[in-house]
Amino acid sequence: MPLSTAAETELRDMLRDFLAAHSGVVAPTGEGKALEAWVLLKLAHTVHQSMPTWRVTLRRGDGSLLPLGASFDLPSQRSRIQVSSPTAPGYVLLEHRTDPDRRLELRGSLQWKGRSDAKHEIDVSVVPAAIGEAIRNNGGGYPHGLPVVAIECKDKGGYGPLDETRQTLARMYDLVLVTQPVSGWSCRIFETATNTNWGRKSSKYVSFFQKGTFGIVRAGSFQSGAGTLAAHYSIGHFPDIYRTNSSLIRLQASFRKTLATVSIF
């Protein structure tokens, strides 16, 4: 569904704050993509406004700064990280101002590879910049492992069924590296072009899921039984996201906590 007038105004205001183009068509028109863009920029904007130890910038597909007044182009469909090019889809770069190792890419519609070698699209996800740069500068490809942040965006009314949460959990199970890809490694995320890896291994699935922000954002609500499964595996439910301020506040708070603790991942 299209963004509400209020949500579209918010999207334009956030793009203006980041000195990007904010007139004309600014939201992707693909199914559900407008909500993804709104959520992604809401997360970026909360860091920009409330976490002064982090620098937040919009980037083009080659990693360069988005030029003043240029359009911030997110993927129109699910995609790998493309080879470095200024015309490739953009992303948000999050950089800690005093710790150069804490650099992250906030991305939309990114496909990750699981242990089964299946590809899983994550509507809004965070990949370490070291991984993104290694992939982008070596022909493009897919990150492997459990994202730092993984948000599913369901631009649907009504009640989200239990199966919706089961599907999200199934993706997380295939992505998480309880079994390490290379003997002697201890990592959370890796890529195969240069064997760059990041983070630490956990011994249990639940331990992995407790480190990060995972959730389902919905325009509508959830069936009551879905909440029990979600809570056990640290999958946040964020219903009525356009209308219920508490859902957005909880999502933003979880994201800020993840950034504050990402050095122990």
C-alpha positions in Angstrom: 0.0 0.0 0.0 1.2 3.6 -0.6 2.5 5.6 2.3 0.0 7.7 4.3 0.3 11.4 3.8 1.9 11.7 7.2 4.5 9.0 6.5 5.3 10.4 3.2 5.9 13.8 4.8 8.2 12.2 7.3 10.1 10.5 4.6 10.6 13.8 2.7 11.6 15.5 5.9 14.2 12.9 6.7 15.7 13.0 3.2 15.9 16.8 3.6 17.8 16.4 6.9 20.3 14.2 5.1 20.6 16.8 2.3 19.2 14.4 -0.3 16.5 15.1 -2.9 13.1 15.3 -1.2 10.7 16.5 -3.8 8.9 14.5 -6.5 8.8 10.7 -6.2 10.9 9.7 -3.3 9.4 6.4 -2.2 10.0 3.2 -4.2 6.9 2.0 -6.0 7.3 -1.8 -5.8 5.1 -3.8 -3.5 6.0 -3.1 0.1 9.1 -1.1 -0.8 7.7 2.3 0.4 7.4 0.8 4.0 10.9 -0.6 3.7 12.3 2.8 2.7 10.4 4.5 5.6 11.6 2.0 8.2 15.2 2.2 6.9 15.3 6.0 7.1 13.6 6.0 10.4 16.3 3.9 11.9 19.0 6.0 10.2 17.4 9.2 11.4 17.1 8.1 15.1 20.9 7.5 15.1 21.4 10.9 13.4 19.3 12.7 16.0 20.1 10.9 19.2 23.5 9.2 19.0 26.1 11.9 18.5 29.0 9.3 18.8 27.8 7.9 15.4 28.1 9.6 12.0 25.3 8.8 9.6 25.7 9.4 5.8 23.8 8.4 2.7 26.0 6.6 0.2 26.0 5.6 -3.5 26.6 2.1 -4.7 30.4 2.7 -4.9 30.6 3.8 -1.3 31.0 7.5 -2.2 28.9 10.2 -0.4 25.6 10.9 -2.0 26.0 14.3 -3.7 24.1 17.2 -2.3 20.5 17.2 -3.5 20.9 13.8 -5.3 18.2 11.1 -5.2 18.8 8.4 -2.7 18.1 5.3 -4.7 17.3 2.1 -2.8 16.9 -1.3 -4.5 13.6 -1.7 -6.4 13.7 -5.5 -5.8 15.7 -8.1 -3.8 19.3 -7.9 -4.7 22.8 -9.0 -3.8 25.5 -6.4 -3.0 26.3 -5.2 -6.5 29.8 -4.5 -7.9 31.1 -1.1 -6.9 29.4 1.5 -9.1 27.9 5.0 -8.4 24.7 3.9 -10.2 24.2 0.8 -8.0 21.6 1.0 -5.2 22.6 3.1 -2.2 22.8 2.4 1.5 23.3 4.2 4.8 26.8 4.2 6.3 26.9 4.2 10.2 30.4 5.1 11.6 31.4 5.3 15.2 33.3 8.6 15.6 36.1 7.2 17.9 36.1 3.5 17.1 37.1 2.9 13.4 36.2 -0.8 13.7 32.6 0.0 14.3 31.4 0.7 10.8 28.1 -0.7 9.5 26.0 -0.6 6.3 22.2 -0.2 6.7 20.6 -1.7 3.6 17.3 -2.4 2.0 16.1 -5.6 0.2 19.5 -7.3 0.6 19.8 -11.1 0.0 21.9 -13.1 2.4 23.1 -16.7 1.9 22.3 -19.3 4.5 24.1 -22.5 5.4 22.0 -24.4 2.9 23.2 -22.0 0.2 19.7 -20.7 -0.2 19.2 -16.9 -0.6 17.1 -15.0 1.9 15.9 -11.5 1.3 15.9 -9.3 4.4 13.9 -6.1 3.9 16.0 -4.0 6.2 19.3 -5.3 7.4 22.7 -4.3 8.7 26.0 -5.7 7.4 29.4 -4.8 8.7 31.1 -2.3 6.4 34.2 -4.5 6.1 32.0 -7.3 4.6 30.1 -4.9 2.3 33.3 -3.3 1.0 35.0 -6.7 0.4 32.0 -7.9 -1.6 31.5 -4.6 -3.5 35.1 -4.3 -4.5 35.5 -7.9 -5.6 32.7 -8.4 -8.1 29.6 -8.3 -5.9 27.9 -11.1 -4.1 26.1 -12.1 -0.9 27.0 -11.8 2.8 26.8 -15.1 4.7 25.7 -15.4 8.3 23.3 -13.7 10.7 22.8 -10.0 10.2 23.4 -7.5 12.9 19.9 -6.2 12.2 17.1 -8.0 10.3 13.7 -6.4 9.9 10.8 -7.9 7.9 8.3 -5.3 6.6 4.8 -6.4 6.1 2.8 -3.7 4.5 -0.5 -5.5 5.1 -3.6 -4.9 7.2 -5.4 -7.5 9.3 -3.6 -9.9 11.6 -0.3 -11.5 10.9 -0.6 -15.3 11.3 1.8 -17.5 13.3 3.3 -18.8 10.0 4.6 -15.3 9.3 6.8 -15.5 12.5 7.7 -19.1 11.7 9.0 -18.1 8.3 11.1 -15.3 9.8 12.5 -17.7 12.4 13.3 -20.3 9.6 15.4 -17.7 7.8 17.3 -16.9 10.9 18.0 -20.6 11.6 19.4 -21.1 8.1 21.5 -17.9 8.4 23.0 -18.4 11.8 26.6 -19.8 11.9 26.4 -22.2 14.9 28.5 -24.5 12.6 31.5 -22.5 11.4 32.2 -22.3 7.7 36.0 -22.9 8.1 37.8 -24.9 10.8 39.4 -22.5 13.3 37.1 -19.5 12.5 34.9 -17.9 15.1 32.6 -15.5 13.3 29.0 -14.3 12.9 29.3 -13.1 9.2 31.6 -13.7 6.4 32.0 -13.3 2.6 33.7 -15.7 0.1 35.6 -13.3 -2.3 38.3 -12.5 0.2 37.3 -14.6 3.2 36.7 -11.5 5.3 34.9 -12.5 8.5 33.4 -10.5 11.3 32.0 -11.0 14.8 32.1 -13.9 17.2 30.6 -17.4 17.3 27.9 -18.3 19.8 27.3 -21.8 20.9 23.5 -21.7 20.8 20.9 -20.3 18.4 19.1 -18.3 21.1 22.4 -16.7 22.2 23.0 -15.5 18.6 19.4 -14.2 18.3 19.8 -12.2 21.6 22.6 -10.1 20.0 21.0 -7.8 17.5 17.7 -6.3 16.4 15.3 -8.8 14.8 11.7 -8.1 14.1 8.6 -7.9 12.0 7.1 -4.5 11.3 3.5 -4.6 10.3 1.0 -2.1 9.0 -1.6 -4.3 10.7 -1.5 -6.4 13.8 -0.5 -10.0 14.9 -2.4 -13.0 16.0 -1.9 -13.4 19.7 -0.2 -16.8 19.5 2.5 -15.5 17.3 3.9 -13.4 20.1 4.9 -16.3 22.3 7.1 -17.8 19.6 8.6 -14.4 18.7 9.5 -13.5 22.2 11.3 -16.8 22.9 13.6 -16.2 19.9 14.0 -12.5 20.5 12.0 -11.5 17.4 10.3 -8.2 18.0 6.7 -7.7 16.9 6.0 -4.1 15.9 2.3 -3.8 14.9 0.4 -0.8 13.5 3.7 0.8 12.7 2.2 3.9 11.0 -0.3 4.6 13.8 1.1 3.2 17.0 3.9 5.4 18.3 4.9 2.8 20.9 5.9 0.2 18.2 8.2 2.7 16.5 9.7 3.8 19.8 10.5 0.1 20.8 12.0 -0.5 17.3 14.2 2.6 17.5 15.3 1.8 21.1 16.3 -1.8 20.1 18.3 -0.4 17.2 20.1 2.1 19.4 20.9 -0.6 21.9 22.3 -2.9 19.1 24.6 -0.1 18.0 25.7 0.6 21.5 26.7 -3.0 22.1 27.8 -4.1 18.6 31.5 -4.2 19.7 30.8 -7.4 21.7 29.2 -9.2 18.8 
